[in-house]
Amino acid sequence: MSCIEDKEDYYVVENARVIMLKSGRIIIPANLHTQKKKDDKPSPGVTYYFFSDDDGRTFYDSGNRIEYPFSDVNPWGLLETGLFEYDDGKLFSF
């Protein structure tokens, strides 16, 4: 079981991006940002996907990681990752 908590780093999660699939599985896309020191800028976000198959009582880390491109204009990458489930069950992350 994973807990979406970290003492030094933080996850960006948009509540509206949490989805429940047709199967009943709940997926939370969360972007992890690390900071070496309190005054440092956070690193670019790395997307993690947490899931629950028991109506949200327990969550697990899917093991999937996605690093989004970033630039001087957008040094944090994508912060509000979302998911969409197609009719055939395939998932699209944006």
LOKEKOL-352699 format. One line per field, with one value per residue: residue number from 1; residue in three letters; chain; x, y, z of N, C-alpha, C in turn. Coordinates in nm, 3 decimals, always signed. Example, Ala and Ser with C-alpha at 12.3 -4.5 7.8 and 13.67 -1.06 7.14 Angstrom:
LOKEKOL-352699
num <- c(1 2)
residuo <- c(ALA SER)
cadena <- c(A A)
nc1 <- c(+1.319 +1.285)
nc2 <- c(-0.569 -0.225)
nc3 <- c(+0.780 +0.708)
cac1 <- c(+1.230 +1.367)
cac2 <- c(-0.450 -0.106)
cac3 <- c(+0.780 +0.714)
cc1 <- c(+1.320 +1.290)
cc2 <- c(-0.330 +0.003)
cc3 <- c(+0.780 +0.787)
This chain:
LOKEKOL-352699
num <- c(1 2 3 4 5 6 7 8 9 10 11 12 13 14 15 16 17 18 19 20 21 22 23 24 25 26 27 28 29 30 31 32 33 34 35 36 37 38 39 40 41 42 43 44 45 46 47 48 49 50 51 52 53 54 55 56 57 58 59 60 61 62 63 64 65 66 67 68 69 70 71 72 73 74 75 76 77 78 79 80 81 82 83 84 85 86 87 88 89 90 91 92 93 94)
residuo <- c(MET SER CYS ILE GLU ASP LYS GLU ASP TYR TYR VAL VAL GLU ASN ALA ARG VAL ILE MET LEU LYS SER GLY ARG ILE ILE ILE PRO ALA ASN LEU HIS THR GLN LYS LYS LYS ASP ASP LYS PRO SER PRO GLY VAL THR TYR TYR PHE PHE SER ASP ASP ASP GLY ARG THR PHE TYR ASP SER GLY ASN ARG ILE GLU TYR PRO PHE SER ASP VAL ASN PRO TRP GLY LEU LEU GLU THR GLY LEU PHE GLU TYR ASP ASP GLY LYS LEU PHE SER PHE)
cadena <- c(A A A A A A A A A A A A A A A A A A A A A A A A A A A A A A A A A A A A A A A A A A A A A A A A A A A A A A A A A A A A A A A A A A A A A A A A A A A A A A A A A A A A A A A A A A A A A A)
nc1 <- c(+0.085 +0.050 +0.113 +0.011 +0.213 +0.480 +0.754 +0.944 +0.906 +0.646 +0.318 +0.126 -0.208 -0.504 -0.827 -1.045 -0.941 -0.920 -1.031 -1.293 -1.288 -1.473 -1.459 -1.461 -1.229 -1.036 -0.841 -0.569 -0.400 -0.091 +0.144 +0.474 +0.693 +1.018 +1.220 +1.529 +1.615 +1.432 +1.404 +1.465 +1.378 +1.112 +1.166 +1.110 +0.787 +0.708 +0.496 +0.296 +0.087 -0.170 -0.374 -0.693 -0.876 -1.076 -1.287 -1.154 -1.049 -0.790 -0.484 -0.258 +0.066 +0.104 +0.340 +0.407 +0.575 +0.597 +0.777 +0.744 +0.814 +0.989 +1.063 +1.243 +1.035 +0.831 +0.918 +0.829 +0.707 +0.425 +0.159 -0.098 -0.198 -0.420 -0.667 -0.833 -1.086 -1.139 -1.413 -1.344 -1.193 -0.927 -0.677 -0.610 -0.368 -0.325)
nc2 <- c(-0.118 +0.222 +0.552 +0.873 +1.080 +1.282 +1.393 +1.594 +1.657 +1.731 +1.656 +1.752 +1.760 +1.766 +1.780 +1.745 +1.586 +1.327 +1.005 +0.757 +0.446 +0.247 -0.007 +0.035 +0.095 +0.345 +0.616 +0.826 +1.082 +1.217 +1.475 +1.471 +1.685 +1.777 +1.925 +2.045 +2.221 +2.439 +2.696 +2.652 +2.627 +2.417 +2.095 +1.985 +1.843 +1.500 +1.257 +1.042 +0.758 +0.670 +0.409 +0.264 -0.022 -0.071 +0.108 +0.339 +0.294 +0.193 +0.281 +0.228 +0.249 +0.272 +0.227 +0.337 +0.601 +0.930 +1.175 +1.505 +1.729 +2.037 +2.391 +2.707 +2.885 +2.737 +2.595 +2.387 +2.174 +1.969 +2.030 +1.954 +1.683 +1.479 +1.219 +1.011 +0.783 +0.573 +0.434 +0.170 +0.100 +0.174 +0.399 +0.748 +0.985 +1.319)
nc3 <- c(+0.000 -0.078 +0.039 -0.033 +0.034 +0.139 +0.318 +0.245 -0.021 -0.263 -0.391 -0.672 -0.713 -0.888 -0.787 -0.958 -1.153 -1.072 -1.143 -1.188 -1.322 -1.564 -1.462 -1.193 -1.066 -0.906 -1.007 -0.936 -1.077 -1.005 -0.967 -0.879 -0.710 -0.631 -0.376 -0.281 -0.081 +0.137 +0.019 -0.247 -0.597 -0.708 -0.863 -1.207 -1.261 -1.203 -1.317 -1.128 -1.087 -0.884 -0.756 -0.666 -0.580 -0.407 -0.354 -0.266 -0.013 +0.022 -0.141 -0.412 -0.561 -0.904 -1.033 -1.274 -1.439 -1.559 -1.722 -1.808 -2.081 -2.028 -2.006 -2.016 -2.006 -1.894 -1.629 -1.466 -1.589 -1.676 -1.464 -1.388 -1.443 -1.629 -1.690 -1.928 -2.009 -2.276 -2.470 -2.527 -2.311 -2.307 -2.182 -2.178 -2.112 -2.018)
cac1 <- c(+0.000 +0.124 +0.051 +0.051 +0.266 +0.625 +0.787 +1.021 +0.857 +0.501 +0.243 +0.021 -0.323 -0.628 -0.936 -1.132 -0.872 -0.934 -1.140 -1.331 -1.305 -1.594 -1.435 -1.471 -1.097 -1.014 -0.702 -0.529 -0.274 -0.027 +0.276 +0.567 +0.796 +1.116 +1.294 +1.645 +1.607 +1.304 +1.401 +1.492 +1.263 +1.085 +1.208 +0.998 +0.699 +0.707 +0.363 +0.273 -0.055 -0.210 -0.505 -0.764 -0.978 -1.169 -1.363 -1.073 -1.001 -0.645 -0.430 -0.131 +0.143 +0.100 +0.475 +0.428 +0.630 +0.606 +0.840 +0.701 +0.912 +0.976 +1.149 +1.260 +0.903 +0.754 +1.017 +0.770 +0.643 +0.279 +0.125 -0.234 -0.219 -0.554 -0.688 -0.961 -1.107 -1.214 -1.517 -1.285 -1.118 -0.793 -0.663 -0.530 -0.324 -0.292)
cac2 <- c(+0.000 +0.348 +0.671 +0.988 +1.175 +1.289 +1.500 +1.701 +1.685 +1.743 +1.616 +1.840 +1.680 +1.840 +1.691 +1.717 +1.493 +1.192 +0.941 +0.619 +0.374 +0.163 -0.125 +0.073 +0.138 +0.489 +0.653 +0.962 +1.125 +1.311 +1.518 +1.487 +1.788 +1.766 +2.044 +2.010 +2.309 +2.508 +2.811 +2.611 +2.607 +2.274 +2.032 +1.955 +1.738 +1.363 +1.206 +0.911 +0.721 +0.589 +0.349 +0.191 -0.115 -0.096 +0.232 +0.443 +0.264 +0.183 +0.320 +0.168 +0.315 +0.188 +0.201 +0.413 +0.735 +1.007 +1.306 +1.589 +1.830 +2.168 +2.490 +2.827 +2.947 +2.651 +2.508 +2.284 +2.068 +1.964 +2.023 +1.907 +1.568 +1.422 +1.091 +0.991 +0.643 +0.553 +0.331 +0.036 +0.077 +0.232 +0.525 +0.856 +1.078 +1.450)
cac3 <- c(+0.000 -0.081 +0.093 -0.114 +0.130 +0.143 +0.413 +0.186 -0.155 -0.262 -0.509 -0.719 -0.754 -0.913 -0.748 -1.073 -1.244 -1.019 -1.217 -1.160 -1.447 -1.573 -1.378 -1.054 -1.018 -0.892 -1.039 -0.904 -1.135 -0.912 -1.012 -0.769 -0.723 -0.523 -0.339 -0.198 +0.035 +0.141 -0.071 -0.385 -0.687 -0.724 -0.988 -1.296 -1.210 -1.255 -1.290 -1.069 -1.088 -0.769 -0.785 -0.561 -0.627 -0.296 -0.331 -0.204 +0.122 +0.011 -0.271 -0.447 -0.666 -1.023 -1.083 -1.397 -1.420 -1.683 -1.708 -1.918 -2.121 -1.966 -2.069 -1.934 -1.992 -1.804 -1.566 -1.380 -1.666 -1.664 -1.323 -1.361 -1.531 -1.629 -1.757 -1.997 -2.045 -2.400 -2.461 -2.532 -2.189 -2.312 -2.109 -2.237 -2.010 -2.075)
cc1 <- c(+0.088 +0.044 +0.100 +0.096 +0.418 +0.661 +0.858 +0.969 +0.706 +0.442 +0.142 -0.090 -0.442 -0.743 -1.025 -1.069 -0.874 -1.052 -1.169 -1.359 -1.434 -1.582 -1.454 -1.338 -1.091 -0.867 -0.680 -0.398 -0.214 +0.112 +0.365 +0.670 +0.889 +1.183 +1.408 +1.645 +1.477 +1.294 +1.430 +1.363 +1.238 +1.136 +1.087 +0.917 +0.717 +0.571 +0.367 +0.123 -0.081 -0.350 -0.561 -0.869 -1.080 -1.241 -1.286 -1.025 -0.848 -0.602 -0.292 -0.066 +0.144 +0.237 +0.506 +0.479 +0.637 +0.670 +0.803 +0.810 +0.886 +1.075 +1.170 +1.127 +0.818 +0.850 +0.960 +0.708 +0.491 +0.241 -0.008 -0.270 -0.361 -0.556 -0.824 -0.970 -1.193 -1.317 -1.459 -1.197 -0.976 -0.794 -0.574 -0.496 -0.283 -0.249)
cc2 <- c(+0.123 +0.459 +0.788 +1.098 +1.168 +1.408 +1.618 +1.744 +1.699 +1.700 +1.724 +1.749 +1.775 +1.745 +1.653 +1.618 +1.349 +1.126 +0.802 +0.554 +0.293 +0.038 -0.096 +0.118 +0.291 +0.515 +0.800 +0.991 +1.234 +1.346 +1.546 +1.593 +1.777 +1.901 +2.002 +2.091 +2.388 +2.623 +2.777 +2.605 +2.457 +2.223 +2.012 +1.837 +1.605 +1.306 +1.063 +0.883 +0.629 +0.534 +0.277 +0.102 -0.146 +0.033 +0.336 +0.415 +0.252 +0.221 +0.259 +0.250 +0.221 +0.151 +0.274 +0.553 +0.804 +1.142 +1.388 +1.690 +1.962 +2.262 +2.606 +2.896 +2.868 +2.552 +2.395 +2.170 +2.076 +1.941 +1.954 +1.793 +1.515 +1.289 +1.088 +0.843 +0.637 +0.441 +0.189 +0.006 +0.131 +0.366 +0.622 +0.953 +1.208 +1.545)
cc3 <- c(+0.000 -0.017 +0.010 -0.020 +0.125 +0.229 +0.347 +0.049 -0.150 -0.395 -0.543 -0.772 -0.774 -0.882 -0.865 -1.170 -1.193 -1.091 -1.162 -1.295 -1.446 -1.485 -1.230 -0.994 -1.014 -0.923 -1.007 -0.977 -1.046 -0.963 -0.892 -0.803 -0.602 -0.499 -0.249 -0.069 +0.026 +0.041 -0.217 -0.466 -0.698 -0.858 -1.078 -1.243 -1.280 -1.217 -1.237 -1.079 -0.970 -0.798 -0.664 -0.626 -0.518 -0.254 -0.251 -0.063 +0.126 -0.130 -0.288 -0.557 -0.787 -1.074 -1.212 -1.363 -1.556 -1.650 -1.831 -1.954 -2.050 -2.033 -1.972 -1.910 -1.892 -1.736 -1.482 -1.457 -1.649 -1.519 -1.294 -1.456 -1.517 -1.702 -1.822 -2.032 -2.171 -2.380 -2.460 -2.409 -2.189 -2.240 -2.185 -2.126 -2.077 -1.967)
